[in-house]
Amino acid sequence: MEDSNKAEYFANKLCLAIGQSNLSISEIAKRSGLPTNIIINWQQEKVFPKLSSLVKLAKVFNKNVSWFINE
């Protein structure tokens, strides 16, 4: 999968997780320890997260990292 496709797929899964959780971006940032602007960049498909960031994010949503990246 190309980087742009990976970012798009991840962004879609992130938006789904956010919608299911009813958490705000600032609350996700607080719980994960990740900067708000990074989470917004992920939503906007600007960048694909590093594995360490994915692990933190997955914990917030109580999901496996693979849920965010595997088709």
LOTI-928625 format. One record per residue: residue number from 0; y, z, x of N, C-alpha, C, O in turn. Coordinates in pm, whole numbers, plus 50000, padded with zeros to 5 digits. Layout:
BEGIN
<NUM; <Y; Z; X>; <Y; Z; X>; <Y; Z; X>; <Y; Z; X>>
...
This chain:
BEGIN
<0; <49883; 50000; 50084>; <50000; 50000; 50000>; <50124; 50000; 50089>; <50132; 50077; 50185>>
<1; <50220; 49915; 50058>; <50343; 49908; 50135>; <50426; 50034; 50114>; <50410; 50105; 50015>>
<2; <50514; 50062; 50210>; <50596; 50183; 50202>; <50679; 50188; 50074>; <50690; 50294; 50011>>
<3; <50737; 50075; 50033>; <50819; 50075; 49912>; <50734; 50102; 49789>; <50779; 50169; 49696>>
<4; <50611; 50051; 49788>; <50521; 50077; 49676>; <50477; 50223; 49675>; <50464; 50283; 49568>>
<5; <50454; 50280; 49793>; <50416; 50421; 49802>; <50529; 50508; 49748>; <50504; 50603; 49673>>
<6; <50651; 50476; 49786>; <50766; 50554; 49740>; <50782; 50543; 49589>; <50812; 50641; 49522>>
<7; <50761; 50424; 49536>; <50772; 50404; 49391>; <50664; 50481; 49317>; <50692; 50549; 49218>>
<8; <50540; 50472; 49364>; <50429; 50543; 49300>; <50454; 50693; 49305>; <50436; 50763; 49205>>
<9; <50493; 50743; 49421>; <50520; 50885; 49435>; <50634; 50928; 49342>; <50624; 51033; 49277>>
<10; <50740; 50851; 49335>; <50854; 50884; 49249>; <50810; 50894; 49104>; <50854; 50984; 49031>>
<11; <50726; 50803; 49061>; <50676; 50807; 48923>; <50595; 50934; 48898>; <50610; 50999; 48794>>
<12; <50509; 50970; 48992>; <50429; 51092; 48978>; <50517; 51216; 48982>; <50494; 51312; 48908>>
<13; <50617; 51215; 49067>; <50710; 51328; 49076>; <50784; 51346; 48944>; <50795; 51458; 48894>>
<14; <50833; 51238; 48888>; <50904; 51246; 48760>; <50811; 51296; 48650>; <50854; 51374; 48564>>
<15; <50687; 51254; 48652>; <50589; 51302; 48555>; <50568; 51452; 48570>; <50568; 51526; 48472>>
<16; <50551; 51498; 48693>; <50530; 51641; 48719>; <50652; 51722; 48676>; <50637; 51830; 48619>>
<17; <50770; 51671; 48704>; <50893; 51741; 48665>; <50900; 51751; 48512>; <50932; 51857; 48458>>
<18; <50872; 51642; 48445>; <50875; 51642; 48299>; <50774; 51738; 48238>; <50804; 51805; 48139>>
<19; <50657; 51745; 48296>; <50553; 51835; 48246>; <50587; 51981; 48271>; <50547; 52069; 48195>>
<20; <50660; 52007; 48378>; <50689; 52145; 48416>; <50814; 52202; 48350>; <50829; 52324; 48339>>
<21; <50903; 52115; 48306>; <51032; 52157; 48251>; <51116; 52235; 48351>; <51202; 52314; 48312>>
<22; <51093; 52212; 48480>; <51173; 52275; 48585>; <51289; 52184; 48622>; <51277; 52061; 48619>>
<23; <51402; 52243; 48656>; <51515; 52165; 48706>; <51492; 52131; 48853>; <51408; 52192; 48920>>
<24; <51566; 52034; 48902>; <51556; 51997; 49043>; <51593; 52117; 49131>; <51529; 52141; 49233>>
<25; <51696; 52190; 49091>; <51737; 52305; 49172>; <51629; 52413; 49172>; <51609; 52480; 49274>>
<26; <51559; 52431; 49062>; <51450; 52530; 49057>; <51332; 52484; 49143>; <51270; 52565; 49211>>
<27; <51303; 52356; 49140>; <51195; 52301; 49225>; <51231; 52320; 49372>; <51147; 52359; 49453>>
<28; <51356; 52293; 49405>; <51403; 52311; 49543>; <51390; 52457; 49585>; <51343; 52486; 49695>>
<29; <51431; 52546; 49498>; <51424; 52689; 49529>; <51279; 52733; 49550>; <51249; 52804; 49646>>
<30; <51191; 52692; 49461>; <51050; 52734; 49470>; <50977; 52672; 49589>; <50887; 52734; 49646>>
<31; <51017; 52551; 49626>; <50948; 52481; 49734>; <51011; 52506; 49871>; <50946; 52487; 49974>>
<32; <51137; 52548; 49871>; <51208; 52564; 49998>; <51258; 52431; 50053>; <51296; 52423; 50170>>
<33; <51257; 52328; 49970>; <51302; 52195; 50011>; <51444; 52172; 49962>; <51482; 52223; 49856>>
<34; <51523; 52095; 50036>; <51660; 52066; 49992>; <51663; 51982; 49864>; <51582; 51892; 49844>>
<35; <51757; 52014; 49778>; <51773; 51942; 49651>; <51793; 51793; 49674>; <51734; 51711; 49604>>
<36; <51875; 51758; 49773>; <51904; 51615; 49796>; <51779; 51537; 49838>; <51768; 51418; 49808>>
<37; <51686; 51602; 49905>; <51561; 51534; 49944>; <51478; 51503; 49820>; <51423; 51393; 49807>>
<38; <51470; 51598; 49730>; <51394; 51577; 49606>; <51456; 51464; 49525>; <51385; 51381; 49468>>
<39; <51587; 51461; 49519>; <51657; 51353; 49448>; <51629; 51218; 49515>; <51608; 51119; 49447>>
<40; <51631; 51215; 49648>; <51599; 51091; 49720>; <51458; 51043; 49688>; <51434; 50923; 49676>>
<41; <51365; 51135; 49675>; <51228; 51098; 49638>; <51225; 51038; 49499>; <51159; 50936; 49476>>
<42; <51296; 51100; 49407>; <51301; 51048; 49270>; <51359; 50907; 49266>; <51317; 50824; 49185>>
<43; <51453; 50881; 49353>; <51521; 50751; 49356>; <51450; 50650; 49446>; <51502; 50542; 49473>>
<44; <51330; 50686; 49492>; <51246; 50597; 49574>; <51311; 50559; 49706>; <51279; 50454; 49762>>
<45; <51399; 50643; 49757>; <51467; 50612; 49883>; <51380; 50641; 50004>; <51386; 50570; 50104>>
<46; <51299; 50744; 49994>; <51211; 50782; 50105>; <51079; 50835; 50050>; <51070; 50875; 49934>>
<47; <50979; 50833; 50135>; <50849; 50891; 50102>; <50838; 51023; 50178>; <50870; 51027; 50297>>
<48; <50793; 51129; 50113>; <50791; 51260; 50179>; <50689; 51272; 50291>; <50587; 51202; 50294>>
<49; <50718; 51362; 50383>; <50623; 51398; 50488>; <50513; 51482; 50425>; <50532; 51541; 50319>>
<50; <50400; 51488; 50491>; <50286; 51564; 50439>; <50322; 51711; 50418>; <50284; 51769; 50316>>
<51; <50395; 51770; 50510>; <50431; 51911; 50496>; <50516; 51935; 50371>; <50503; 52038; 50305>>
<52; <50601; 51840; 50338>; <50683; 51851; 50217>; <50599; 51830; 50092>; <50619; 51897; 49991>>
<53; <50504; 51739; 50100>; <50414; 51716; 49987>; <50334; 51841; 49954>; <50312; 51873; 49837>>
<54; <50290; 51911; 50056>; <50213; 52034; 50036>; <50297; 52137; 49962>; <50250; 52200; 49868>>
<55; <50421; 52154; 50004>; <50512; 52249; 49938>; <50536; 52210; 49792>; <50535; 52294; 49703>>
<56; <50557; 52082; 49770>; <50583; 52032; 49635>; <50460; 52050; 49545>; <50472; 52091; 49430>>
<57; <50345; 52018; 49598>; <50221; 52031; 49521>; <50199; 52175; 49476>; <50151; 52199; 49365>>
<58; <50233; 52270; 49561>; <50218; 52412; 49525>; <50307; 52449; 49407>; <50265; 52525; 49319>>
<59; <50428; 52396; 49404>; <50520; 52426; 49294>; <50460; 52381; 49161>; <50471; 52451; 49060>>
<60; <50398; 52264; 49162>; <50344; 52207; 49038>; <50196; 52241; 49016>; <50136; 52199; 48917>>
<61; <50139; 52318; 49108>; <49997; 52356; 49099>; <49908; 52232; 49090>; <49819; 52222; 49005>>
<62; <49935; 52138; 49179>; <49858; 52013; 49185>; <49811; 51988; 49328>; <49866; 52044; 49423>>
<63; <49710; 51905; 49341>; <49666; 51862; 49473>; <49762; 51757; 49527>; <49822; 51681; 49450>>
<64; <49777; 51753; 49657>; <49861; 51651; 49720>; <49814; 51512; 49678>; <49896; 51423; 49655>>
<65; <49685; 51493; 49668>; <49630; 51362; 49633>; <49678; 51314; 49496>; <49686; 51193; 49473>>
<66; <49709; 51405; 49406>; <49759; 51367; 49274>; <49887; 51286; 49286>; <49912; 51195; 49206>>
<67; <49968; 51319; 49384>; <50097; 51252; 49403>; <50086; 51117; 49473>; <50176; 51033; 49460>>
<68; <49980; 51095; 49548>; <49978; 50976; 49634>; <49863; 50880; 49609>; <49869; 50765; 49653>>
<69; <49760; 50922; 49539>; <49646; 50833; 49515>; <49656; 50767; 49379>; <49688; 50830; 49279>>
<70; <49627; 50638; 49379>; <49628; 50563; 49253>; <49500; 50585; 49177>; <49482; 50531; 49068>>
